[in-house]
């Protein structure tokens, strides 16, 4: 049993609707918005079918453009398991967009995030073998010392993240490609509740795609995300679609996302005026599917885009 723990693989929490929360995906996307500002909220609930307590993730972010600069911030909270393992994170984010041609259609954005993470666990709710008593048919007595040496119940870590994004932002173009790289946990902070020398490994994203404007009313966005953290490499293949209903003046949104050997995700949504709402559901296709009965997670996201003061052509990321 002790040897099995050496083979275990773990990773930072992540989202299926990953680019619905742009600052979470890449710091370089800070301020890349067609409007005065962007406010985003996100919620994920996972493993309701198999866990005593489901894993939950909540996220809120705000960002705004200021000339070639973008500024913003993000708050996130992840809670998992019986011991109420909790990860709270607060980040400030900034980005700078560099035009690569005179028309400013080809653009490179560089972004940086900094902040802190608090990780906490309520080890008092756990029971251990030496707390087991045989009286009354057998039970655990939490009044007996567990003899476990938890040095702390909470710890703080510094957070430094970096990102770069290229995008072709000509609004009238039939094809708008984009490609980004982002790196997280750059300082590899110490992570332990026991005083050991364990370091949090860096996490890397490579993401890209192309917006295909099939017609004035219909577009497709095939896209790819590759995720790496130490021994874990994960690929996500997806296609987003949007259709504009002229009479009602809104976009109907839909998408399919596949993480091979893990999950198939379907999402639908709507964009009306300055509001974007999406709902997604993960169908578990991993080796756990017989236990989970293919039930994985659901996500909801909501984005508000502040109106511009006057109409103008904005060279923004085609994803937005």
BALOBA-1460 file (C-alpha; in Angstrom, 3 decimals):
// residues 320
<rec num="1" residu="x" x="0.000" y="0.000" z="0.000"/>
<rec num="2" residu="x" x="2.866" y="2.420" z="0.755"/>
<rec num="3" residu="x" x="4.505" y="1.592" z="-2.574"/>
<rec num="4" residu="x" x="1.332" y="2.406" z="-4.520"/>
<rec num="5" residu="x" x="1.508" y="6.011" z="-3.263"/>
<rec num="6" residu="x" x="4.805" y="6.471" z="-5.120"/>
<rec num="7" residu="x" x="3.024" y="5.692" z="-8.413"/>
<rec num="8" residu="x" x="0.151" y="8.124" z="-7.854"/>
<rec num="9" residu="x" x="-0.292" y="11.100" z="-10.183"/>
<rec num="10" residu="x" x="-1.875" y="14.394" z="-9.153"/>
<rec num="11" residu="x" x="-2.402" y="17.747" z="-10.826"/>
<rec num="12" residu="x" x="-3.707" y="21.254" z="-10.235"/>
<rec num="13" residu="x" x="-7.461" y="21.677" z="-10.566"/>
<rec num="14" residu="x" x="-8.673" y="22.507" z="-14.053"/>
<rec num="15" residu="x" x="-11.803" y="23.387" z="-16.012"/>
<rec num="16" residu="x" x="-13.460" y="21.680" z="-18.968"/>
<rec num="17" residu="x" x="-14.781" y="24.983" z="-20.353"/>
<rec num="18" residu="x" x="-11.228" y="26.257" z="-20.029"/>
<rec num="19" residu="x" x="-11.337" y="29.249" z="-22.391"/>
<rec num="20" residu="x" x="-14.611" y="30.549" z="-20.968"/>
<rec num="21" residu="x" x="-12.345" y="31.796" z="-18.142"/>
<rec num="22" residu="x" x="-9.576" y="33.493" z="-20.171"/>
<rec num="23" residu="x" x="-7.374" y="34.722" z="-17.292"/>
<rec num="24" residu="x" x="-7.378" y="31.190" z="-15.870"/>
<rec num="25" residu="x" x="-6.159" y="29.828" z="-19.213"/>
<rec num="26" residu="x" x="-3.474" y="32.372" z="-20.058"/>
<rec num="27" residu="x" x="-2.343" y="35.601" z="-18.327"/>
<rec num="28" residu="x" x="-1.698" y="37.088" z="-21.801"/>
<rec num="29" residu="x" x="-5.471" y="37.210" z="-22.368"/>
<rec num="30" residu="x" x="-5.882" y="39.850" z="-19.672"/>
<rec num="31" residu="x" x="-7.683" y="42.840" z="-21.173"/>
<rec num="32" residu="x" x="-8.242" y="41.240" z="-24.590"/>
<rec num="33" residu="x" x="-11.920" y="42.088" z="-24.642"/>
<rec num="34" residu="x" x="-14.272" y="43.839" z="-27.043"/>
<rec num="35" residu="x" x="-15.567" y="46.328" z="-24.494"/>
<rec num="36" residu="x" x="-14.654" y="48.496" z="-21.535"/>
<rec num="37" residu="x" x="-14.337" y="45.561" z="-19.144"/>
<rec num="38" residu="x" x="-15.115" y="41.890" z="-18.605"/>
<rec num="39" residu="x" x="-16.496" y="40.213" z="-15.477"/>
<rec num="40" residu="x" x="-16.611" y="36.427" z="-15.331"/>
<rec num="41" residu="x" x="-17.991" y="33.822" z="-12.910"/>
<rec num="42" residu="x" x="-17.479" y="30.053" z="-13.122"/>
<rec num="43" residu="x" x="-18.603" y="27.014" z="-11.095"/>
<rec num="44" residu="x" x="-17.709" y="23.319" z="-11.425"/>
<rec num="45" residu="x" x="-19.077" y="20.316" z="-9.489"/>
<rec num="46" residu="x" x="-17.312" y="16.971" z="-9.986"/>
<rec num="47" residu="x" x="-17.577" y="13.322" z="-8.816"/>
<rec num="48" residu="x" x="-21.017" y="13.548" z="-7.261"/>
<rec num="49" residu="x" x="-21.508" y="9.916" z="-8.270"/>
<rec num="50" residu="x" x="-18.480" y="8.462" z="-6.451"/>
<rec num="51" residu="x" x="-17.292" y="10.866" z="-3.751"/>
<rec num="52" residu="x" x="-18.684" y="11.254" z="-0.230"/>
<rec num="53" residu="x" x="-18.407" y="14.970" z="-0.939"/>
<rec num="54" residu="x" x="-18.173" y="16.220" z="-4.532"/>
<rec num="55" residu="x" x="-15.192" y="18.302" z="-5.649"/>
<rec num="56" residu="x" x="-16.227" y="21.894" z="-6.266"/>
<rec num="57" residu="x" x="-14.481" y="24.808" z="-7.957"/>
<rec num="58" residu="x" x="-15.618" y="28.424" z="-7.932"/>
<rec num="59" residu="x" x="-13.913" y="31.237" z="-9.842"/>
<rec num="60" residu="x" x="-14.492" y="34.950" z="-10.413"/>
<rec num="61" residu="x" x="-12.387" y="37.334" z="-12.490"/>
<rec num="62" residu="x" x="-12.392" y="40.900" z="-13.738"/>
<rec num="63" residu="x" x="-10.226" y="42.532" z="-16.408"/>
<rec num="64" residu="x" x="-10.199" y="45.625" z="-18.596"/>
<rec num="65" residu="x" x="-8.119" y="47.109" z="-21.434"/>
<rec num="66" residu="x" x="-6.159" y="50.337" z="-21.032"/>
<rec num="67" residu="x" x="-4.539" y="51.229" z="-24.345"/>
<rec num="68" residu="x" x="-2.119" y="48.413" z="-25.193"/>
<rec num="69" residu="x" x="-2.251" y="47.236" z="-21.593"/>
<rec num="70" residu="x" x="-4.713" y="44.957" z="-19.858"/>
<rec num="71" residu="x" x="-5.260" y="44.756" z="-16.101"/>
<rec num="72" residu="x" x="-7.327" y="42.402" z="-13.992"/>
<rec num="73" residu="x" x="-7.557" y="39.914" z="-11.170"/>
<rec num="74" residu="x" x="-8.914" y="36.485" z="-10.320"/>
<rec num="75" residu="x" x="-10.227" y="34.765" z="-7.192"/>
<rec num="76" residu="x" x="-10.694" y="30.994" z="-7.157"/>
<rec num="77" residu="x" x="-11.574" y="28.364" z="-4.571"/>
<rec num="78" residu="x" x="-11.408" y="24.580" z="-4.886"/>
<rec num="79" residu="x" x="-12.775" y="22.187" z="-2.245"/>
<rec num="80" residu="x" x="-12.303" y="18.419" z="-2.323"/>
<rec num="81" residu="x" x="-13.025" y="15.365" z="-0.229"/>
<rec num="82" residu="x" x="-14.091" y="14.349" z="3.236"/>
<rec num="83" residu="x" x="-11.315" y="16.324" z="4.927"/>
<rec num="84" residu="x" x="-12.487" y="19.549" z="3.277"/>
<rec num="85" residu="x" x="-9.165" y="20.064" z="1.502"/>
<rec num="86" residu="x" x="-9.449" y="23.669" z="0.333"/>
<rec num="87" residu="x" x="-7.367" y="25.730" z="-2.099"/>
<rec num="88" residu="x" x="-7.997" y="29.490" z="-2.168"/>
<rec num="89" residu="x" x="-6.110" y="31.639" z="-4.662"/>
<rec num="90" residu="x" x="-5.934" y="35.386" z="-5.284"/>
<rec num="91" residu="x" x="-4.119" y="36.728" z="-8.349"/>
<rec num="92" residu="x" x="-3.422" y="40.063" z="-9.964"/>
<rec num="93" residu="x" x="-2.911" y="39.976" z="-13.726"/>
<rec num="94" residu="x" x="-1.442" y="42.310" z="-16.348"/>
<rec num="95" residu="x" x="-0.732" y="41.994" z="-20.079"/>
<rec num="96" residu="x" x="0.780" y="44.085" z="-22.868"/>
<rec num="97" residu="x" x="-0.238" y="43.715" z="-26.541"/>
<rec num="98" residu="x" x="2.382" y="44.274" z="-29.242"/>
<rec num="99" residu="x" x="1.213" y="44.849" z="-32.862"/>
<rec num="100" residu="x" x="3.385" y="42.872" z="-35.289"/>
<rec num="101" residu="x" x="2.375" y="44.742" z="-38.462"/>
<rec num="102" residu="x" x="1.317" y="48.265" z="-39.442"/>
<rec num="103" residu="x" x="-2.359" y="47.344" z="-39.696"/>
<rec num="104" residu="x" x="-2.224" y="45.845" z="-36.171"/>
<rec num="105" residu="x" x="-3.995" y="42.685" z="-37.316"/>
<rec num="106" residu="x" x="-1.154" y="40.388" z="-36.226"/>
<rec num="107" residu="x" x="-0.644" y="40.768" z="-32.484"/>
<rec num="108" residu="x" x="1.468" y="39.319" z="-29.708"/>
<rec num="109" residu="x" x="0.328" y="39.659" z="-26.096"/>
<rec num="110" residu="x" x="2.525" y="38.950" z="-23.059"/>
<rec num="111" residu="x" x="1.034" y="38.515" z="-19.597"/>
<rec num="112" residu="x" x="2.142" y="38.087" z="-15.998"/>
<rec num="113" residu="x" x="0.230" y="37.032" z="-12.885"/>
<rec num="114" residu="x" x="1.267" y="37.173" z="-9.244"/>
<rec num="115" residu="x" x="-0.472" y="36.462" z="-5.981"/>
<rec num="116" residu="x" x="-0.812" y="33.776" z="-3.331"/>
<rec num="117" residu="x" x="-2.474" y="30.441" z="-2.627"/>
<rec num="118" residu="x" x="-3.743" y="29.230" z="0.740"/>
<rec num="119" residu="x" x="-4.111" y="25.450" z="1.118"/>
<rec num="120" residu="x" x="-5.978" y="24.122" z="4.129"/>
<rec num="121" residu="x" x="-7.135" y="20.746" z="5.418"/>
<rec num="122" residu="x" x="-9.343" y="19.858" z="8.401"/>
<rec num="123" residu="x" x="-7.415" y="16.807" z="9.584"/>
<rec num="124" residu="x" x="-9.484" y="16.724" z="12.803"/>
<rec num="125" residu="x" x="-12.413" y="15.142" z="10.930"/>
<rec num="126" residu="x" x="-10.321" y="12.126" z="9.872"/>
<rec num="127" residu="x" x="-10.176" y="8.907" z="11.899"/>
<rec num="128" residu="x" x="-7.105" y="6.686" z="12.222"/>
<rec num="129" residu="x" x="-6.474" y="3.052" z="13.086"/>
<rec num="130" residu="x" x="-5.402" y="3.643" z="16.702"/>
<rec num="131" residu="x" x="-8.714" y="5.450" z="17.365"/>
<rec num="132" residu="x" x="-10.691" y="2.262" z="16.700"/>
<rec num="133" residu="x" x="-12.393" y="0.687" z="19.725"/>
<rec num="134" residu="x" x="-14.241" y="-2.641" z="19.859"/>
<rec num="135" residu="x" x="-16.936" y="-1.672" z="22.371"/>
<rec num="136" residu="x" x="-20.496" y="-1.676" z="21.034"/>
<rec num="137" residu="x" x="-19.633" y="-3.642" z="17.926"/>
<rec num="138" residu="x" x="-16.693" y="-1.424" z="16.935"/>
<rec num="139" residu="x" x="-16.365" y="2.279" z="16.169"/>
<rec num="140" residu="x" x="-13.864" y="5.145" z="15.998"/>
<rec num="141" residu="x" x="-13.363" y="7.330" z="19.052"/>
<rec num="142" residu="x" x="-12.036" y="10.779" z="18.073"/>
<rec num="143" residu="x" x="-11.323" y="11.489" z="21.741"/>
<rec num="144" residu="x" x="-8.295" y="9.192" z="21.482"/>
<rec num="145" residu="x" x="-5.160" y="10.817" z="20.102"/>
<rec num="146" residu="x" x="-4.467" y="9.926" z="16.468"/>
<rec num="147" residu="x" x="-0.688" y="10.089" z="17.070"/>
<rec num="148" residu="x" x="-0.370" y="11.727" z="13.653"/>
<rec num="149" residu="x" x="2.119" y="14.590" z="13.343"/>
<rec num="150" residu="x" x="0.431" y="17.356" z="11.335"/>
<rec num="151" residu="x" x="2.758" y="20.359" z="11.525"/>
<rec num="152" residu="x" x="0.078" y="22.767" z="10.320"/>
<rec num="153" residu="x" x="-3.507" y="22.973" z="9.161"/>
<rec num="154" residu="x" x="-2.919" y="25.659" z="6.539"/>
<rec num="155" residu="x" x="-0.064" y="26.932" z="4.408"/>
<rec num="156" residu="x" x="0.551" y="29.867" z="2.073"/>
<rec num="157" residu="x" x="2.412" y="29.776" z="-1.238"/>
<rec num="158" residu="x" x="3.512" y="32.508" z="-3.592"/>
<rec num="159" residu="x" x="2.172" y="32.263" z="-7.155"/>
<rec num="160" residu="x" x="3.865" y="33.567" z="-10.307"/>
<rec num="161" residu="x" x="2.479" y="32.739" z="-13.782"/>
<rec num="162" residu="x" x="3.439" y="33.849" z="-17.295"/>
<rec num="163" residu="x" x="1.734" y="33.653" z="-20.692"/>
<rec num="164" residu="x" x="2.157" y="34.597" z="-24.345"/>
<rec num="165" residu="x" x="-0.510" y="34.712" z="-27.052"/>
<rec num="166" residu="x" x="-0.413" y="35.335" z="-30.805"/>
<rec num="167" residu="x" x="-3.660" y="36.165" z="-32.614"/>
<rec num="168" residu="x" x="-4.816" y="37.477" z="-35.971"/>
<rec num="169" residu="x" x="-7.508" y="40.008" z="-35.135"/>
<rec num="170" residu="x" x="-8.933" y="41.240" z="-38.454"/>
<rec num="171" residu="x" x="-12.671" y="41.148" z="-37.852"/>
<rec num="172" residu="x" x="-13.596" y="40.856" z="-41.558"/>
<rec num="173" residu="x" x="-11.278" y="37.899" z="-42.183"/>
<rec num="174" residu="x" x="-12.625" y="34.469" z="-43.084"/>
<rec num="175" residu="x" x="-9.936" y="32.823" z="-40.920"/>
<rec num="176" residu="x" x="-8.579" y="34.028" z="-37.552"/>
<rec num="177" residu="x" x="-5.860" y="31.790" z="-36.061"/>
<rec num="178" residu="x" x="-4.552" y="32.064" z="-32.490"/>
<rec num="179" residu="x" x="-1.928" y="30.244" z="-30.442"/>
<rec num="180" residu="x" x="-0.851" y="30.607" z="-26.828"/>
<rec num="181" residu="x" x="1.614" y="29.265" z="-24.262"/>
<rec num="182" residu="x" x="1.285" y="29.678" z="-20.512"/>
<rec num="183" residu="x" x="3.337" y="28.520" z="-17.525"/>
<rec num="184" residu="x" x="2.155" y="28.369" z="-13.913"/>
<rec num="185" residu="x" x="3.838" y="27.849" z="-10.503"/>
<rec num="186" residu="x" x="7.074" y="29.325" z="-11.862"/>
<rec num="187" residu="x" x="8.692" y="29.500" z="-8.416"/>
<rec num="188" residu="x" x="7.795" y="25.823" z="-7.626"/>
<rec num="189" residu="x" x="6.845" y="26.714" z="-4.022"/>
<rec num="190" residu="x" x="7.155" y="24.291" z="-1.133"/>
<rec num="191" residu="x" x="3.933" y="22.340" z="-0.573"/>
<rec num="192" residu="x" x="3.552" y="20.217" z="2.548"/>
<rec num="193" residu="x" x="1.524" y="19.828" z="5.750"/>
<rec num="194" residu="x" x="4.263" y="17.671" z="7.320"/>
<rec num="195" residu="x" x="7.443" y="19.763" z="6.969"/>
<rec num="196" residu="x" x="8.825" y="17.734" z="4.053"/>
<rec num="197" residu="x" x="10.707" y="19.141" z="1.043"/>
<rec num="198" residu="x" x="7.930" y="18.541" z="-1.491"/>
<rec num="199" residu="x" x="7.809" y="21.158" z="-4.277"/>
<rec num="200" residu="x" x="4.746" y="22.062" z="-6.374"/>
<rec num="201" residu="x" x="5.741" y="21.349" z="-10.011"/>
<rec num="202" residu="x" x="5.216" y="23.853" z="-12.803"/>
<rec num="203" residu="x" x="2.143" y="23.500" z="-15.022"/>
<rec num="204" residu="x" x="2.182" y="24.263" z="-18.744"/>
<rec num="205" residu="x" x="-0.555" y="24.924" z="-21.309"/>
<rec num="206" residu="x" x="-0.203" y="25.047" z="-25.078"/>
<rec num="207" residu="x" x="-3.469" y="26.047" z="-26.715"/>
<rec num="208" residu="x" x="-4.471" y="27.116" z="-30.175"/>
<rec num="209" residu="x" x="-7.148" y="27.081" z="-32.809"/>
<rec num="210" residu="x" x="-8.729" y="29.014" z="-35.616"/>
<rec num="211" residu="x" x="-12.029" y="30.817" z="-35.963"/>
<rec num="212" residu="x" x="-13.635" y="29.917" z="-39.301"/>
<rec num="213" residu="x" x="-16.264" y="32.450" z="-40.324"/>
<rec num="214" residu="x" x="-18.316" y="30.133" z="-42.525"/>
<rec num="215" residu="x" x="-20.863" y="32.874" z="-43.206"/>
<rec num="216" residu="x" x="-22.020" y="36.153" z="-41.691"/>
<rec num="217" residu="x" x="-24.249" y="34.156" z="-39.336"/>
<rec num="218" residu="x" x="-22.273" y="30.990" z="-38.601"/>
<rec num="219" residu="x" x="-18.763" y="30.289" z="-37.311"/>
<rec num="220" residu="x" x="-16.718" y="27.282" z="-36.167"/>
<rec num="221" residu="x" x="-13.689" y="27.216" z="-33.860"/>
<rec num="222" residu="x" x="-11.700" y="23.963" z="-33.880"/>
<rec num="223" residu="x" x="-9.147" y="24.124" z="-31.079"/>
<rec num="224" residu="x" x="-6.575" y="22.103" z="-29.156"/>
<rec num="225" residu="x" x="-5.215" y="22.261" z="-25.606"/>
<rec num="226" residu="x" x="-2.165" y="20.318" z="-24.383"/>
<rec num="227" residu="x" x="-1.648" y="20.243" z="-20.617"/>
<rec num="228" residu="x" x="1.521" y="19.127" z="-18.831"/>
<rec num="229" residu="x" x="2.422" y="18.964" z="-15.149"/>
<rec num="230" residu="x" x="5.422" y="16.806" z="-14.239"/>
<rec num="231" residu="x" x="4.473" y="13.229" z="-15.312"/>
<rec num="232" residu="x" x="1.004" y="14.105" z="-16.614"/>
<rec num="233" residu="x" x="0.361" y="14.998" z="-20.252"/>
<rec num="234" residu="x" x="-3.244" y="15.522" z="-21.281"/>
<rec num="235" residu="x" x="-4.774" y="16.564" z="-24.595"/>
<rec num="236" residu="x" x="-8.111" y="18.242" z="-25.168"/>
<rec num="237" residu="x" x="-9.637" y="18.405" z="-28.653"/>
<rec num="238" residu="x" x="-12.676" y="20.624" z="-29.166"/>
<rec num="239" residu="x" x="-14.962" y="22.357" z="-31.636"/>
<rec num="240" residu="x" x="-17.093" y="25.389" z="-30.790"/>
<rec num="241" residu="x" x="-19.908" y="26.695" z="-32.996"/>
<rec num="242" residu="x" x="-22.062" y="29.798" z="-32.992"/>
<rec num="243" residu="x" x="-25.106" y="30.799" z="-35.033"/>
<rec num="244" residu="x" x="-26.560" y="34.321" z="-35.045"/>
<rec num="245" residu="x" x="-30.343" y="34.697" z="-35.095"/>
<rec num="246" residu="x" x="-30.933" y="38.068" z="-36.748"/>
<rec num="247" residu="x" x="-34.532" y="38.523" z="-35.667"/>
<rec num="248" residu="x" x="-33.899" y="37.850" z="-31.981"/>
<rec num="249" residu="x" x="-30.370" y="39.325" z="-32.121"/>
<rec num="250" residu="x" x="-28.531" y="36.619" z="-30.197"/>
<rec num="251" residu="x" x="-25.946" y="33.888" z="-30.773"/>
<rec num="252" residu="x" x="-26.784" y="30.254" z="-30.020"/>
<rec num="253" residu="x" x="-23.592" y="28.512" z="-28.865"/>
<rec num="254" residu="x" x="-22.632" y="24.827" z="-28.728"/>
<rec num="255" residu="x" x="-19.459" y="22.823" z="-28.371"/>
<rec num="256" residu="x" x="-17.964" y="19.343" z="-28.092"/>
<rec num="257" residu="x" x="-14.785" y="18.675" z="-26.106"/>
<rec num="258" residu="x" x="-12.922" y="15.371" z="-25.857"/>
<rec num="259" residu="x" x="-10.190" y="14.451" z="-23.372"/>
<rec num="260" residu="x" x="-9.071" y="10.994" z="-24.622"/>
<rec num="261" residu="x" x="-9.461" y="8.220" z="-22.032"/>
<rec num="262" residu="x" x="-10.973" y="10.705" z="-19.585"/>
<rec num="263" residu="x" x="-14.155" y="12.539" z="-20.587"/>
<rec num="264" residu="x" x="-16.421" y="13.730" z="-23.370"/>
<rec num="265" residu="x" x="-17.846" y="17.174" z="-22.666"/>
<rec num="266" residu="x" x="-20.853" y="18.805" z="-24.273"/>
<rec num="267" residu="x" x="-21.816" y="22.425" z="-23.758"/>
<rec num="268" residu="x" x="-24.495" y="24.824" z="-24.915"/>
<rec num="269" residu="x" x="-24.905" y="28.524" z="-24.361"/>
<rec num="270" residu="x" x="-26.192" y="31.868" z="-25.524"/>
<rec num="271" residu="x" x="-24.695" y="35.297" z="-26.222"/>
<rec num="272" residu="x" x="-27.139" y="38.178" z="-26.034"/>
<rec num="273" residu="x" x="-25.923" y="41.769" z="-26.168"/>
<rec num="274" residu="x" x="-23.100" y="41.893" z="-23.589"/>
<rec num="275" residu="x" x="-23.936" y="38.647" z="-21.791"/>
<rec num="276" residu="x" x="-22.506" y="35.165" z="-22.403"/>
<rec num="277" residu="x" x="-23.783" y="32.107" z="-20.529"/>
<rec num="278" residu="x" x="-22.660" y="28.483" z="-20.962"/>
<rec num="279" residu="x" x="-23.496" y="25.126" z="-19.374"/>
<rec num="280" residu="x" x="-21.331" y="22.040" z="-19.837"/>
<rec num="281" residu="x" x="-21.450" y="18.406" z="-18.714"/>
<rec num="282" residu="x" x="-18.611" y="15.850" z="-18.519"/>
<rec num="283" residu="x" x="-19.412" y="12.255" z="-19.456"/>
<rec num="284" residu="x" x="-16.805" y="10.039" z="-17.798"/>
<rec num="285" residu="x" x="-15.134" y="7.609" z="-20.267"/>
<rec num="286" residu="x" x="-12.128" y="6.651" z="-18.104"/>
<rec num="287" residu="x" x="-11.588" y="3.298" z="-16.345"/>
<rec num="288" residu="x" x="-13.756" y="4.695" z="-13.527"/>
<rec num="289" residu="x" x="-16.850" y="4.801" z="-15.762"/>
<rec num="290" residu="x" x="-18.367" y="1.564" z="-14.392"/>
<rec num="291" residu="x" x="-18.300" y="2.986" z="-10.881"/>
<rec num="292" residu="x" x="-19.280" y="6.535" z="-11.811"/>
<rec num="293" residu="x" x="-21.962" y="5.306" z="-14.259"/>
<rec num="294" residu="x" x="-20.308" y="7.727" z="-16.752"/>
<rec num="295" residu="x" x="-21.250" y="10.730" z="-14.574"/>
<rec num="296" residu="x" x="-18.379" y="13.196" z="-14.290"/>
<rec num="297" residu="x" x="-18.973" y="16.888" z="-13.721"/>
<rec num="298" residu="x" x="-21.069" y="19.864" z="-14.701"/>
<rec num="299" residu="x" x="-19.960" y="23.459" z="-15.204"/>
<rec num="300" residu="x" x="-21.676" y="26.780" z="-15.610"/>
<rec num="301" residu="x" x="-20.056" y="30.046" z="-16.699"/>
<rec num="302" residu="x" x="-21.333" y="33.580" z="-17.024"/>
<rec num="303" residu="x" x="-19.558" y="36.560" z="-18.593"/>
<rec num="304" residu="x" x="-20.532" y="40.218" z="-18.745"/>
<rec num="305" residu="x" x="-18.821" y="42.553" z="-21.216"/>
<rec num="306" residu="x" x="-19.003" y="46.277" z="-20.441"/>
<rec num="307" residu="x" x="-20.165" y="48.413" z="-23.374"/>
<rec num="308" residu="x" x="-17.749" y="50.586" z="-25.322"/>
<rec num="309" residu="x" x="-18.287" y="54.338" z="-25.243"/>
<rec num="310" residu="x" x="-18.399" y="54.557" z="-29.046"/>
<rec num="311" residu="x" x="-18.377" y="52.151" z="-31.958"/>
<rec num="312" residu="x" x="-14.895" y="51.301" z="-33.206"/>
<rec num="313" residu="x" x="-13.031" y="48.418" z="-34.739"/>
<rec num="314" residu="x" x="-11.237" y="46.491" z="-31.998"/>
<rec num="315" residu="x" x="-8.459" y="44.048" z="-32.931"/>
<rec num="316" residu="x" x="-9.264" y="41.501" z="-30.287"/>
<rec num="317" residu="x" x="-8.569" y="37.800" z="-29.962"/>
<rec num="318" residu="x" x="-10.923" y="35.970" z="-32.358"/>
<rec num="319" residu="x" x="-12.002" y="33.614" z="-29.573"/>
<rec num="320" residu="x" x="-13.809" y="36.603" z="-27.980"/>
